[in-house]
Amino acid sequence: MFFRASVLLLLLVALIVMVGALPAGEAVPVAIFQSPLFVLLLVLLGASCLACCFRWKPSWRRSGLLVTHLAVPVILVGALWGAIAERNLSVRCRIGDEPRTKLSLTRMDASVDLPFWLTVVDLDPLPEYVWHQTDPETPHGFRRAGRYVPGADGIVLPDGEVVGMDTLRPDGVSWSPRVELDSGSLLLFRRGPGEYCRATVRVEREDAATSVHKLEHGEAVTIDDVKLKLDGLAWVSDSDVWVKCLAMLSGRDVWESILVKPGREGRGRRFMLMHLTLPFALAVTDFQVERFPPDYALYAPSEMPDGDLLYEDTYSVGADGIVVDGDVLAAPETLRGDAEEWVSHLDLADGRVLNRQPPGDKHYEAELLVESADEAQTFTLAVNHPVSYGGWRFYLVSYDRDPSGPNYVDLTARRDPGRLWVVVGVWLLMAGTFLNAFSPTGRDADA
Amino acid sequence: MHDLWLKGMMGVALVLYAAVVLLYATDRKRMAWGAMIVAWTGNASVVGLNGWLVGDPPLGNMYHVMVFLSLCMFPALLVLVARDRLSGLLPWFAGAAFFPLIGALFMKEGALWRRVPALQSVWFVPHVVSYMFSYALCTVAFLLALVQGGLLLKARWRPAADSYASAAYSILRLAFPFLTFGLLSGALWAEEAWGRYWSWDVKESWALVTWLFYLIYFHCRKHVVLMPWVLWAHLAAFASLVITFLVVNLGLIHKLSSALHGYA
């Protein structure tokens, strides 16, 4: 009975994990894996493994099984202890700042702290129009002359022509797919999910005072010492869109991004500023990043006047440049500019275009200075190389991609009293399964 | 130029893997073993050339791991022969080595794969190698289970079915510690990289489901009441393995794509 109940427990855990891993929506896994039922099942599983250890008489023949079954409750004890007492927070450190003991921390899923509630009460996604000027030398008689997002007064073209909102949006609701201009040129609605918007936001303060602000894309407004501007739309799915805002808090000179779900009355994101005082001071004194050569995306001209350049493929740069099917598409010297910089784009002889993609990181590391009352130590912090100090572990997570060079790095600071239990349990479990498989009597013990 | 070498060596290895099955079926066992050694050498050359091209252990994309999966079959067989004297499984392992290599032959080779910072860990090679070794063994065990399932349809074939079940069990006993090492080394690696052992990422979750179903398989074998469920547990475990390895990695179902294992 006990044995069958244990197998049933295993099956239930497997089925719940399977349900959590099925494509049923992003919120499901967390809800399932943090549910009291799932935690209870894990506790029962650990207890049943422990009971097995007590039921069996210790012997070499069963050593693999014993170690394996003992490892499961050891891991679960460590994980449970960690879940209760762990501190796992993200830290943003400006490179070159003085060492600080008091760190501004945000939870893993937060990115900025606002001193007020923010709600998007009205959202107006804006289209992007592609301007095609007449050009008799092209096969279809047009060439692309730029992309424009309608402002409050419509679109003002470089030749001075103004395309008003009454033309772009005749009924005040839907956008014209195609606008023929007096000059003969065309404005064509660009298909696909929009990236631009204007929005009306409501701000609600601690003292219940509220105010309403209209935000235009990319234009900053100052609300209670916080600069706020719209940065576009983030499409979670075809029907689920979030508004991307950039916020700059008073006294800081870094724009930080936040996502706001539109239409949640009074439930806009509010990020409480959190401080943590460490028993030592921490600073990032230096940061180095090494990058791979960039990839290049190859585009071909479209046959249609309303078409964008057609994406063909992305290629990496090798020792011989970009080589496609044995032919050199672009030699290394043509991809390097005068200052040995990779060119941003390259027009090929056949009309196709190579566009440089953001280069990937090959390696990055930060110098971490830790100052306590009696010593100062410097550590090199890199991905996969966390630094342990004073019961805390610091992990290098990412850095800002400012074109002029990184300004700050994002660290994870973690203190987990259950870590040792988990690590010991993991090694026990691995050792136990190998012992079981390779012990001469393992087969008999198992059968 | 290296494309031709890679395709050529893969072609030779494929032909020889197929030849092993034919030679063994026609009772030319010594020749079959010889062909297996040559096929494996060709397969190893492909892995070696891939490694030379990328300048790193060639385990970074589906093409790399498919070639490596084939390579794992012969060493896995040798361990089984040494431990359980299961030399009769040669054609099964040769046949199982054939299919991943066929898949790799038609994949865009990843000569310019780049090892991103998250993959620059001491865990990278042992994690992937142990998974591929276990997947190689699990694949052969699954093929034997299919035959076992077919033989169970008639009562007089039951003894033969039992011998297939026994061979599959021996194979899975060897596979399971490597599967466990792969799963748990991934957790230790994640802790070093991101400060979290487990993120309930799609790939992680399905790997855990796979491990749990193989665990259920072993437990079912130990209890007479649960014996009828052994084959079903085995099939469910391998189905989970396929989802973990192929469906999630190749993005065959969009929402089953893994965020944390996008490079894998």
Interface residues (C-beta under 8 A of the other chain):
Chain A: F3 R4 S6 V7 L10 L11 V13 A14 V17 M18 G20 A21 L22 P23 P29 V30 F33 A79 N88 F292 S316 G318 G326 G360 D361 K362 H363 Y364 A382 V383 N384 H385 P386 R393 Y395 V397 T412 R414 R419 V422 V423 V426 L429 M430 T433 F434 N436 A437 F438 G442 R443 D446 A447
Chain B: M1 D3 R83 A111 L112 R114 V116 P117 A118 Q120 S121 S170 R173 L174 F176 P177 T180 F181 L184 S185 A187 L188 W189 E191 E192 A193 W194 G195 R196 Y197 W200 V202 S205 W206 L208 V209 L212 F213 L215 I216 F218 H219 C220 R221 K222 H223 V225 L226 S240 I253 H254 K255 L256
